[in-house]
Amino acid sequence: MKKALFAFLFLLSAAAAALYLHPPLLMAGAQFVERQLAGLTPRQVRVGDISVHYYEGGPQDGETILMIHGFGANKDNWLRFSRHFTERYHVIALDLPGFGDSDKPEASYDVGTQVERVASFAKTLGISRLHLIGNSMGGHIAALYAARYPEQVLSVALLDNAGVTAPVKSELFERIERGDANPLVVKTPEDFNRLLAFVFFEPPPLPEPLKRHFAEQAIANSAHYERIFQQLIERYIPLEPELPKIQAPTLLLWGEKDRALHVSSIDVMKPLLKKPTVVIMENCGHAPMIERPEETARHYQAFLDKAYNTEG
């Protein structure tokens, strides 16, 4: 019995060491656990000539929530947040073309082009009505989608979204105007640590092997992300003229300590929207659904309940 127990513990230790020393395996294991907890399944679909990867879960006959990540991010950003919605809603979190596991062709990745790709993605999946939620660049895309296709959108939630000129300039744009390196593009392992500190008020804990793995992925994509960021600037579509076209209830949720996009953006957007709801999360950074997923989910569910009761 003692020998069997020793052998089991030895194998368990060996497996743990293998995972620790091989970050892709550790990452795959973590993703599997998070997907199981969220009730999501990885899928992919062909949209035109682009293969789009996404997570899907929840009842097929439930109202659809489509989750759109930000610049340099991917569908995994929504895992811990989405677990609060898959019991009631049909949840989809996609990798935008150019990001995550989706194809990355030499193409345009400006916000207007991505809106049309997301619309084609929804059409391919047979989704005609949906709730949209987006963070950062994904919020810019979600808002423009809601303005262009108001008949499709049940509600739109904008989490620290890009696309407006804030009364107070953010640290990100101050750095870019000075000619400093873009803190959102990672070129060295040290850059990745600085990125975490920049994006989050309290960075979520990450095992060192996973941190190295994420840094390596970001470094490998740095040139690609630089090109996309340049396109976003050169082909910028301001939201100020678009927001009045949004018919659906709209949540403006912001991390008070966001250094990438200043919270004063809300002062510009709220008067332009027909049905705004505002939530400002204290001591929170640029990605609330990652930094404080449960609290963000509570705010979002309260917004959906309010929007449903109002619409009903």
KAMO-V597408 format. One record per helix or strand of 2 or more residues. SS is the DSSP state (alpha for helix, beta for strand). FROM is the first residue (numbers start at 1). LEN is the number of residues. If there is no record, write none. Layout:
BEGIN
ss=SS from=FROM len=LEN
ss=SS from=FROM len=LEN
END
This chain:
BEGIN
ss=alpha from=2 len=20
ss=alpha from=23 len=16
ss=beta from=40 len=8
ss=beta from=50 len=8
ss=beta from=64 len=5
ss=alpha from=75 len=8
ss=beta from=90 len=5
ss=alpha from=111 len=14
ss=beta from=130 len=6
ss=alpha from=137 len=12
ss=beta from=153 len=7
ss=alpha from=171 len=8
ss=alpha from=189 len=11
ss=alpha from=208 len=13
ss=alpha from=222 len=13
ss=alpha from=240 len=4
ss=beta from=249 len=7
ss=alpha from=265 len=8
ss=beta from=276 len=6
ss=alpha from=288 len=4
ss=alpha from=293 len=19
END
